[in-house]
Amino acid sequence: MTALEPILEAQARAALMQYGLGDARLRVLGGGLINVSLRVDAPDGRRWVLQRLHAVFDPAVNLNLDCVTRELARTGMPTPLLLRTSAGAPWVTIDDRHWRVLSYVEGRSVDAISEPALAREAGRLLASFHRALADFREPLPLQRPTVHEPHRHFAALRAARTRHADHRHAAAVGELAAEIDALFAGLPDLPGAPLRLVHGDPKISNLLFDGAGHGLCLVDLDTLARAPLCFELGDAFRSWCNPGPEDAAAPVFSGELFLAALEGYASVARDFMTPAERASVVPATAAVYLELTVRFAADALEERYFGWDPARYATRGDHNLARARNQLAAARDLLRQHAPLARAAERLLAAGDADPAA
């Protein structure tokens, strides 16, 4: 167990006092890159999760989380639920940082998928999440901007290249930008409707599994939004089917993991997808890879990366350039397999007993 820094522990204790949990034991929960997460073991044996939200989030995301998770619980799907303070508040603010308490769901997360069985279960779990919320029409209290807008990110990269024309990575980023533009131009238009209630960041570490590998629930629900399904699935498969780290030098897109994940998704949710959504799965995955390449390339020039690893990279720009190259290489590998994967996806989404290898 990692020891808490004294200042962080003092803030956590101050927050817990407002929930009547001041005498609980605390331990660090690893794995998160954004929020600080702590397990809370109360004297009565109950467990909770205390989180300090990253400053990037408006604390009103808790209101979205609250209404959506109550709906998930109503449908019978496991989910962390927001605990109100003793005074009924949805969060507390300590030293200008926002804290919340959630119910604890016993499970494990993984950083990468290495076998088709887990990919299939991940797909089934994400589909169950989408199906559970398919008829939920209540407006979200906080309307968040759409995360996946490739053309907006492309414009941001062009602006970054203009601002940092003399940057040491300017030439390398220029080469990436030229290839990105060419690959993106070859993709079909993606459906912008209907808008679905989606997780917004379905990377594999945001899914919890039990000890037998069965999917339990989705966590880190600060990115909930209504958005096109194609980008949600593209983001999921982008994360799940590139098994290596995001900065690996020789990434691959695993068609085997993709088909297993899609099979799991189709087993639950194929019938609520529109024909355009079904046809968009493979190109949307490529589009998300290219979008992330663009974002990482811009960040390489801007020298910003909160997860920079100084033990392996001299600067944030160096690390981000490696990430950009990784995502572009994975996109290339996916597009190399585009035709057979698209045919297999069409069969899987049309009929559950179809053989994707046929």
C-alpha positions in Angstrom: 0.0 0.0 0.0 1.4 3.4 -0.9 1.5 5.8 2.0 -0.6 9.0 1.8 1.2 12.3 1.7 0.5 14.2 4.9 -1.3 17.1 3.2 -3.4 14.8 1.1 -4.4 12.7 4.1 -5.3 15.8 6.0 -7.6 16.9 3.2 -9.1 13.5 2.8 -9.8 13.3 6.5 -11.4 16.7 6.4 -13.6 15.6 3.5 -14.6 12.3 5.3 -15.7 14.2 8.4 -18.5 15.6 6.4 -19.8 12.1 5.6 -19.5 10.9 9.2 -16.5 8.7 8.1 -13.7 10.6 9.9 -12.5 7.5 11.7 -12.3 5.2 8.7 -9.1 3.7 7.4 -7.7 4.9 4.1 -5.6 3.3 1.5 -4.5 4.3 -2.0 -6.3 2.8 -5.0 -3.9 2.6 -7.9 -4.5 2.8 -11.7 -6.1 6.2 -12.1 -4.3 8.9 -14.1 -6.7 11.7 -13.4 -8.5 11.6 -10.1 -6.9 10.7 -6.7 -8.8 7.6 -5.5 -8.7 6.2 -1.9 -10.4 3.2 -0.5 -12.3 3.9 2.7 -12.8 1.1 5.2 -15.4 2.2 7.8 -15.5 0.8 11.3 -18.9 -0.8 10.5 -17.3 -2.9 7.8 -18.6 -1.0 4.8 -16.3 0.2 2.1 -16.4 3.3 0.1 -14.2 5.1 -2.5 -13.1 8.7 -1.8 -12.0 10.6 -4.8 -10.5 14.0 -5.3 -11.5 15.3 -8.8 -8.9 16.5 -11.1 -9.1 20.3 -11.7 -10.1 19.7 -15.3 -13.6 18.6 -14.2 -16.4 20.8 -13.2 -17.7 19.4 -9.9 -21.2 19.3 -11.4 -20.1 16.1 -13.2 -21.2 14.6 -9.9 -24.7 15.5 -10.7 -24.5 13.6 -14.0 -23.0 10.7 -12.3 -25.7 10.7 -9.6 -28.7 10.6 -12.0 -27.1 8.1 -14.4 -25.9 5.6 -11.8 -29.3 5.7 -10.1 -30.8 4.7 -13.4 -28.2 2.0 -13.9 -29.0 0.6 -10.4 -32.8 0.8 -11.2 -32.2 -1.5 -14.2 -30.2 -4.0 -12.0 -26.7 -3.2 -13.4 -24.0 -2.9 -10.8 -22.5 0.6 -10.5 -20.8 2.8 -8.0 -23.4 5.2 -6.4 -22.8 8.7 -5.1 -23.0 9.1 -1.3 -24.3 12.4 0.0 -22.7 14.2 2.9 -24.4 14.3 6.3 -25.8 17.7 5.1 -27.1 16.2 1.8 -24.4 17.7 -0.5 -23.2 15.7 -3.5 -19.6 16.7 -3.0 -17.3 18.7 -0.6 -14.7 21.3 -1.3 -11.4 21.3 0.7 -8.7 23.9 -0.2 -10.4 24.6 -3.6 -10.4 20.9 -4.5 -13.5 18.8 -4.9 -14.0 15.5 -3.2 -16.8 12.9 -3.4 -17.6 9.5 -1.9 -18.8 6.5 -4.0 -20.0 3.1 -3.0 -17.2 0.5 -3.4 -17.6 -2.2 -6.1 -15.4 -5.2 -5.5 -13.6 -6.1 -8.7 -10.4 -5.8 -10.6 -9.3 -3.6 -13.5 -6.7 -4.4 -16.2 -4.4 -2.1 -18.2 -4.5 -4.2 -21.3 -6.4 -7.1 -22.9 -4.3 -10.1 -23.8 -6.9 -12.8 -24.6 -10.2 -12.9 -26.7 -12.3 -14.1 -23.7 -11.7 -10.9 -21.8 -12.2 -8.8 -25.0 -15.5 -10.6 -25.5 -16.6 -9.9 -21.9 -15.5 -6.2 -22.2 -17.7 -5.9 -25.3 -20.6 -7.5 -23.5 -20.2 -5.2 -20.5 -20.1 -2.0 -22.6 -23.2 -3.1 -24.5 -25.0 -3.8 -21.3 -24.2 -0.3 -20.1 -25.5 1.2 -23.3 -28.6 -0.9 -23.3 -29.4 -0.1 -19.7 -29.4 3.6 -20.6 -31.0 3.4 -24.0 -34.4 4.6 -22.8 -33.1 7.1 -20.3 -34.3 10.5 -21.5 -33.7 12.7 -18.5 -31.5 15.7 -19.4 -28.0 15.6 -17.9 -27.6 18.4 -15.3 -24.2 19.3 -16.9 -24.0 19.5 -20.6 -20.4 18.6 -21.5 -18.8 19.4 -24.9 -18.3 16.5 -27.3 -14.9 14.9 -26.8 -14.5 13.4 -30.3 -14.5 16.1 -32.9 -11.7 15.3 -35.3 -11.9 18.5 -37.3 -11.6 20.6 -34.2 -8.5 18.7 -33.1 -7.0 19.0 -36.6 -7.5 22.7 -36.4 -5.7 22.8 -33.0 -2.8 20.9 -34.5 -2.5 23.4 -37.4 -2.5 26.3 -34.9 0.1 24.6 -32.8 2.4 24.1 -35.8 2.1 27.8 -36.6 2.9 28.8 -33.1 5.8 26.4 -32.7 7.3 26.4 -36.2 10.8 26.4 -34.7 10.2 23.5 -32.3 12.7 20.7 -32.4 9.8 18.3 -33.3 8.3 20.6 -35.9 9.5 18.6 -38.9 8.5 15.2 -37.4 5.1 16.5 -36.5 4.7 17.9 -40.1 5.4 14.4 -41.5 2.8 12.9 -39.2 0.3 15.6 -40.1 0.6 14.9 -43.8 0.0 11.2 -43.4 -2.9 11.8 -41.0 -4.6 14.1 -43.5 -4.2 11.5 -46.2 -5.6 8.6 -44.1 -8.5 10.6 -42.7 -9.5 11.8 -46.2 -9.9 8.1 -47.1 -12.4 7.4 -44.3 -16.2 7.6 -44.9 -18.3 10.2 -43.1 -19.3 9.0 -39.7 -22.9 9.1 -38.4 -23.5 12.1 -36.1 -26.9 10.8 -34.9 -28.7 9.5 -33.0 -27.0 10.8 -29.8 -26.6 8.0 -27.3 -25.9 8.3 -23.5 -22.3 7.0 -23.5 -19.5 6.6 -21.0 -17.2 8.9 -22.9 -13.9 7.2 -22.0 -14.3 3.4 -22.3 -10.7 2.5 -22.1 -10.1 -0.9 -20.7 -9.0 0.3 -17.3 -12.4 1.9 -16.8 -14.1 -1.5 -16.8 -14.3 -3.7 -13.7 -14.3 -7.6 -13.8 -14.7 -10.2 -11.2 -12.2 -12.9 -10.4 -13.5 -15.2 -13.1 -13.2 -12.5 -15.8 -16.9 -11.6 -15.9 -17.7 -7.9 -16.5 -19.2 -6.1 -13.5 -19.5 -2.4 -14.2 -17.9 0.8 -15.6 -16.2 3.3 -13.4 -14.7 6.8 -13.8 -18.0 8.2 -15.0 -17.0 11.9 -15.2 -17.1 11.8 -19.0 -20.8 10.8 -19.3 -22.4 12.6 -22.3 -24.8 12.2 -25.1 -22.7 11.6 -28.2 -22.6 9.4 -31.4 -22.2 5.8 -30.6 -19.6 5.3 -33.3 -17.0 7.3 -31.4 -17.7 5.5 -28.2 -17.1 2.2 -29.8 -14.2 3.5 -31.8 -12.6 4.7 -28.6 -13.2 1.4 -26.9 -11.8 -0.8 -29.6 -8.9 1.6 -30.1 -8.0 1.0 -26.4 -8.8 -2.7 -26.2 -7.2 -3.9 -29.4 -3.8 -2.3 -29.2 -2.5 -4.5 -26.4 0.9 -2.8 -25.8 1.5 0.5 -24.0 0.4 3.7 -25.7 4.0 4.7 -26.4 5.3 1.3 -27.6 7.5 1.5 -30.7 5.9 -1.3 -32.7 2.1 -1.3 -32.0 -0.3 -3.7 -33.7 -4.1 -3.7 -34.0 -5.3 -7.1 -33.0 -8.1 -8.2 -35.3 -8.6 -11.3 -33.1 -9.3 -9.1 -30.0 -11.5 -6.7 -32.1 -13.7 -9.5 -33.4 -14.0 -11.0 -29.9 -15.0 -7.6 -28.4 -17.4 -6.9 -31.2 -19.0 -10.4 -30.8 -19.5 -9.6 -27.1 -21.0 -6.2 -27.9 -23.3 -7.7 -30.6 -24.6 -10.4 -28.3 -26.3 -7.7 -26.2 -26.8 -4.6 -28.3 -26.8 -5.3 -32.0 -30.6 -4.8 -32.3 -30.6 -1.3 -31.0 -27.9 -0.1 -33.5 -28.8 1.7 -36.7 -27.5 0.4 -40.0 -25.2 3.5 -40.2 -23.8 2.8 -36.7 -23.1 -0.9 -37.6 -21.3 0.2 -40.7 -19.2 2.8 -38.9 -17.5 0.6 -36.3 -14.2 0.0 -38.2 -13.8 3.5 -39.7 -14.7 5.1 -36.4 -11.9 3.1 -34.7 -9.5 4.4 -37.3 -10.8 7.9 -36.9 -10.2 7.8 -33.1 -6.7 6.6 -33.6 -6.0 9.5 -36.1 -7.7 12.0 -33.8 -5.5 10.9 -30.9 -2.4 11.1 -33.1 -3.4 14.7 -33.8 -3.9 15.5 -30.2 -0.6 13.9 -29.1 1.3 15.6 -31.9 -0.1 19.0 -30.9 0.9 18.2 -27.3 4.4 17.3 -28.4 4.8 20.9 -29.7 3.1 22.4 -26.7 5.3 20.3 -24.3 2.4 19.3 -22.2 1.6 15.8 -20.8 0.4 15.2 -17.2 1.6 11.5 -17.4 5.1 12.2 -18.7 7.6 9.5 -17.7 10.9 11.4 -17.1 12.7 8.1 -16.5 12.3 7.2 -20.2 11.8 10.5 -22.0 13.8 13.7 -21.6 10.8 16.0 -22.1 7.0 15.9 -22.3 7.3 16.7 -26.0 9.5 13.6 -26.6 7.0 11.4 -24.8 4.0 12.8 -26.7 5.8 12.3 -30.0 6.2 8.6 -29.1 2.5 8.4 -28.3 1.5 10.1 -31.6 3.7 7.7 -33.6 2.2 4.7 -31.7 -1.4 5.7 -32.5 -0.6 6.4 -36.1 1.1 3.0 -36.5 -1.9 1.3 -34.9 -4.2 3.1 -37.3 -2.1 1.9 -40.3 -2.3 -1.6 -39.0 -6.1 -1.4 -38.6 -6.6 0.1 -42.1 -4.4 -2.7 -43.5 -7.1 -5.1 -42.2 -10.0 -2.8 -43.0 -11.8 -4.9 -45.6 -11.9 -8.3 -43.8 -12.7 -6.7 -40.5 -15.5 -4.6 -41.9 -17.0 -7.7 -43.6 -16.7 -9.7 -40.3 -18.2 -6.8 -38.3 -21.2 -6.6 -40.7 -21.9 -10.3 -40.2 -21.5 -10.2 -36.4 -23.8 -7.2 -36.1 -26.4 -8.7 -38.4 -26.6 -12.2 -37.0 -25.3 -13.5 -33.7 -24.5 -17.0 -35.1 -22.4 -15.7 -38.0 -18.9 -17.0 -38.2 -16.5 -13.9 -38.4 -13.9 -16.0 -40.0 -16.2 -17.2 -42.8 
